[in-house]
Amino acid sequence: MLIKKNNIFQANIIISISLYLTLILGFFFNEDSLGGAIDDYNYHLPIVLAFKRNITDSLLIYGSNEMIARNSPFFYIILGSICKFIENIDIIRLANSHIILIIIIFFYKSLKIKFYYVKKEILYLISLAFFLSPTLRSLSIWPYPLIYAILFFTISIFFFLKFENDKNNNYKYALLNILFLAISSYFTPNFCFFSIYFFFKFFEKYKFTMRIYVLIMLNFFLALPAILFLVKKKFFFFEYDVASINFLDKINITNKIIIISTITFFHLLPFLFIIIKKINLLKKKFISIIIIYFISLIFFNFPKEYNGGGGIIFHLSNFLMNNNFLLFFIFLISLIYLGELTQRSKYNYLLIILLIPYNLQFSIYHKYFEPMIFIIFFLLSEKIINRSYFKYKNILYFYVFQIFFLILSLSRNFIYNIKIQ
């Protein structure tokens, strides 16, 4: 038994080093598995350098002219301040590439809390798969605010899980959860919508007590500077799109419902067999799915020529059939799949609903949902993953999918010219 345990430990170390080395190689070969990370980096670098020169003046003109960006200025202030002390931007990029390690550490620590009954070696292997994430790899190599938002969001979940598992002294963990979620939202405002999920969880515990009022006030206090800044700047990021799009298309929620559902379904494919074995939709739930399905089909209007993402299934459908028939078919399967998840817990339903406002902008890229789907699925979803899942063969399926998606991402310009952003 001891020999077997040592062999597993050695195997995990070898896998860790090997995956880490692929990231370092990616850095030196300027990997961009997202396909747009380099362009985003080059576009935002002048904004960083502007904040390096003068923070106050840059804030005054941020959101206009050459300082247009669909992000909070928080990232540019921090990176610009760092550039004052470290002139070589490649050194900063190399340091930034190790952010993925911190995400993996907190994800692993969170897994150990939620799945305390599972062997640590298996949880460790699951965590290491994040080295294969095209989003984390690209945004580690090419600094962008989203990766820091994911980092602090993961830390906020870590403290939330501590809150749920510490029955005696958990209030401090609720406070820490709110603090780190706020930091995450300062990097990427979209993450603020998950505060709704955490609020319901905290309310379930504290009801109408002074503690819940303090949590509400803390949320408001942390959000106030950002709200005032956005009001002053006339919510500039709503006016910025990757391409021109009319207002009616911009507010068409059915575009988000169809595309986000299919992207979520795609990233949950490694766990498909868990759900398929147990699908037992209630009649009311099935009727609701059919209504949502046909209403969404009627109003769906995501232009295929628009350079705003759409997901792999949307592009595959238009490439193979020159229409959305395949997309609509997968959308129906996705609704049934997600309907089963929501049936198991009202909080699963809430998490899936929050994925829509989480993607506020019209463009819908895979990078906003990968690896977020895995983080939410493993750490926040309820009554889906149980002890029977944690077998090495299931982890192998997870790795195969991650490797497949990474290879597909790296070679998207060579395989049928499919854009999978």
SVG drawing of the C-alpha trace seen along z (x, -y; Angstrom):
<svg xmlns="http://www.w3.org/2000/svg" viewBox="-46 -65 60 67">
<polyline fill="none" stroke="black" stroke-width="0.4" points="0.0,0.0 2.8,-2.4 4.6,-1.6 1.4,-2.3 0.9,-5.6 4.5,-6.6 4.0,-5.7 0.9,-7.9 2.8,-10.8 5.6,-10.5 3.2,-10.4 1.5,-13.5 4.9,-15.3 5.8,-14.3 2.5,-15.5 2.8,-18.7 6.3,-19.5 5.4,-18.4 2.3,-20.6 4.2,-23.5 6.9,-23.2 4.3,-23.3 3.2,-26.7 6.8,-28.0 7.3,-26.8 4.1,-28.5 5.5,-31.7 8.7,-31.5 6.9,-30.6 4.3,-33.4 1.4,-30.9 -2.1,-32.4 -4.5,-29.5 -7.4,-31.9 -6.6,-33.5 -7.1,-37.0 -5.0,-37.3 -2.0,-38.9 -4.2,-41.4 -5.9,-42.3 -2.6,-42.7 -1.2,-45.0 -4.4,-47.0 -4.4,-47.5 -0.6,-48.0 -0.7,-51.7 -3.5,-52.2 -1.2,-50.5 1.6,-52.8 -0.6,-55.8 -1.5,-54.9 2.2,-54.4 2.9,-58.0 0.0,-59.6 -2.8,-57.8 -5.0,-60.9 -4.9,-62.3 -5.5,-58.8 -8.6,-58.3 -10.0,-61.6 -10.0,-60.5 -10.5,-56.8 -13.4,-55.4 -12.9,-57.8 -10.7,-58.4 -7.6,-56.2 -8.5,-55.1 -11.5,-53.1 -11.7,-49.7 -14.5,-47.4 -12.9,-46.8 -12.5,-48.6 -9.4,-50.8 -8.3,-48.9 -6.1,-46.4 -4.4,-49.2 -3.7,-51.2 -2.0,-48.2 -0.1,-47.1 1.0,-50.6 2.2,-51.1 4.3,-47.9 5.8,-49.2 7.2,-52.2 9.5,-49.8 10.0,-47.1 10.8,-48.6 11.1,-45.3 7.5,-44.3 8.6,-40.7 9.7,-40.2 6.2,-41.3 4.7,-38.9 6.8,-36.0 5.7,-36.8 2.1,-37.1 2.3,-33.6 2.5,-32.1 -0.9,-33.5 -2.3,-30.2 -0.4,-28.4 -2.2,-30.5 -5.6,-29.7 -4.7,-26.0 -3.7,-26.1 -6.9,-27.8 -9.0,-25.6 -7.3,-22.5 -7.8,-23.9 -11.5,-24.5 -11.9,-20.9 -10.4,-19.5 -13.0,-21.4 -16.0,-20.4 -14.9,-16.8 -13.1,-16.1 -13.9,-12.4 -12.0,-12.0 -8.3,-11.1 -6.2,-14.2 -4.2,-12.7 -7.4,-12.7 -8.4,-16.2 -4.8,-17.3 -5.0,-15.8 -8.3,-17.6 -6.7,-20.9 -3.7,-20.3 -6.0,-20.1 -6.3,-23.9 -2.8,-24.0 -4.6,-22.9 -7.1,-25.7 -6.7,-27.8 -8.1,-30.8 -5.8,-30.5 -2.7,-29.7 -3.3,-32.6 -4.2,-35.2 -1.2,-34.1 1.2,-34.7 -0.6,-37.8 -1.8,-39.8 -5.5,-40.7 -7.8,-41.6 -10.0,-38.5 -7.4,-36.1 -7.2,-38.2 -11.0,-38.3 -11.0,-34.5 -8.2,-34.3 -10.1,-36.4 -13.4,-34.8 -11.8,-31.4 -10.5,-32.8 -13.9,-34.1 -15.4,-30.6 -12.7,-29.2 -13.8,-31.4 -17.5,-30.6 -16.8,-26.9 -15.0,-27.6 -18.2,-29.5 -20.4,-26.5 -18.2,-24.0 -17.3,-25.9 -20.5,-25.8 -19.1,-27.7 -17.0,-30.6 -18.1,-31.2 -19.1,-34.9 -15.5,-36.0 -15.5,-33.8 -18.7,-35.5 -16.9,-38.8 -13.8,-37.5 -16.0,-36.0 -17.6,-39.4 -14.2,-41.2 -12.5,-38.9 -15.6,-38.9 -15.5,-42.7 -11.8,-42.6 -12.7,-40.2 -15.4,-42.5 -13.0,-45.5 -11.0,-43.6 -14.0,-42.5 -17.4,-44.0 -19.3,-41.0 -18.4,-38.9 -20.5,-41.2 -23.6,-39.3 -22.4,-36.2 -22.9,-38.2 -26.6,-37.4 -25.9,-33.7 -23.8,-34.3 -26.3,-36.7 -29.1,-34.0 -26.7,-31.5 -25.9,-34.0 -29.5,-34.9 -30.4,-31.3 -28.0,-31.2 -28.6,-34.6 -32.1,-35.6 -33.1,-39.1 -30.4,-39.6 -27.7,-42.3 -25.2,-40.1 -27.1,-40.0 -27.5,-43.8 -23.7,-44.2 -23.1,-42.0 -25.4,-44.1 -23.7,-47.3 -20.3,-45.9 -21.3,-44.9 -22.7,-48.4 -19.6,-50.1 -17.2,-48.1 -19.3,-48.6 -19.9,-52.4 -16.6,-53.7 -17.1,-51.6 -20.7,-52.7 -19.8,-56.4 -17.0,-56.0 -19.3,-54.3 -22.0,-56.9 -19.5,-59.7 -18.2,-57.9 -21.8,-57.3 -21.3,-53.5 -18.8,-53.7 -18.3,-49.9 -21.9,-49.6 -21.0,-51.8 -18.0,-49.7 -18.3,-46.7 -15.9,-44.7 -17.9,-45.6 -20.9,-47.8 -24.2,-46.2 -27.7,-47.7 -29.5,-48.3 -32.2,-45.6 -29.6,-42.9 -27.6,-44.1 -30.6,-43.7 -31.8,-40.4 -31.6,-38.0 -32.4,-34.9 -29.0,-35.2 -27.4,-34.9 -29.8,-32.1 -29.0,-29.9 -25.3,-30.6 -24.5,-30.5 -26.5,-27.3 -24.6,-25.5 -21.2,-26.8 -22.0,-25.6 -23.2,-22.2 -20.0,-21.9 -17.8,-22.4 -19.8,-20.0 -19.4,-17.2 -16.9,-15.3 -19.7,-15.0 -22.4,-14.1 -22.7,-10.5 -23.3,-11.6 -26.5,-13.4 -27.7,-11.1 -28.1,-8.2 -30.4,-10.1 -32.4,-12.5 -36.0,-12.5 -37.5,-15.9 -40.8,-16.8 -43.7,-17.5 -43.8,-21.2 -40.1,-21.5 -40.2,-19.9 -43.1,-22.2 -41.1,-25.2 -38.1,-24.0 -40.2,-23.6 -41.6,-27.1 -38.2,-28.6 -36.8,-26.6 -39.4,-27.8 -39.4,-31.5 -35.6,-31.5 -35.7,-30.1 -38.2,-32.8 -36.1,-35.7 -32.6,-34.4 -30.5,-36.7 -26.8,-36.4 -25.1,-37.4 -22.5,-34.9 -20.4,-37.6 -20.1,-39.5 -16.7,-39.1 -18.1,-38.7 -17.6,-35.0 -20.7,-32.7 -19.0,-29.5 -17.8,-26.4 -21.2,-24.9 -22.5,-28.1 -19.6,-28.3 -19.6,-24.5 -23.2,-24.7 -22.7,-27.5 -19.5,-25.9 -21.0,-22.5 -24.6,-23.5 -24.4,-27.2 -27.3,-27.7 -28.2,-27.3 -29.9,-23.9 -27.2,-22.0 -27.0,-24.9 -30.7,-24.7 -30.6,-20.9 -27.7,-21.1 -29.6,-23.9 -32.5,-21.6 -30.2,-19.0 -28.5,-21.7 -31.8,-22.8 -32.7,-19.3 -29.3,-18.8 -29.3,-22.0 -32.9,-21.5 -31.9,-18.3 -29.1,-20.2 -31.6,-22.9 -34.1,-20.3 -31.6,-19.0 -31.2,-22.3 -32.7,-25.8 -29.1,-27.1 -28.0,-25.3 -30.9,-27.1 -29.7,-30.4 -26.1,-29.8 -27.2,-29.0 -29.4,-32.0 -26.6,-34.3 -24.4,-33.2 -26.6,-35.4 -26.0,-38.8 -22.4,-37.6 -21.9,-38.1 -23.3,-41.6 -21.8,-42.5 -23.2,-41.4 -20.1,-39.4 -20.0,-35.9 -16.6,-34.3 -15.5,-30.9 -12.9,-32.7 -15.6,-34.1 -17.0,-30.6 -13.9,-28.4 -12.7,-27.6 -15.5,-29.4 -17.9,-26.5 -15.6,-24.0 -15.0,-26.2 -18.7,-26.7 -19.6,-23.0 -17.1,-21.5 -17.3,-24.1 -20.8,-25.6 -23.2,-23.2 -25.2,-20.9 -26.3,-17.2 -24.4,-16.5 -21.0,-15.2 -20.8,-12.5 -18.2,-10.0 -18.7,-7.7 -17.4,-10.3 -13.9,-10.4 -12.3,-7.5 -9.2,-7.7 -11.0,-6.8 -13.3,-9.7 -10.4,-12.1 -8.9,-10.7 -12.0,-11.6 -11.7,-15.1 -8.1,-15.4 -8.9,-14.0 -11.5,-16.7 -9.2,-19.5 -6.4,-18.3 -8.8,-18.1 -10.1,-21.6 -6.6,-23.0 -5.4,-21.3 -8.5,-22.5 -7.9,-26.0 -4.3,-26.0 -5.1,-24.8 -8.4,-26.6 -6.9,-28.4 -5.8,-25.2 -8.8,-22.9 -11.6,-24.1 -10.8,-27.7 -13.4,-27.5 -13.2,-30.3 -13.9,-29.0 -13.7,-32.1"/>
</svg>
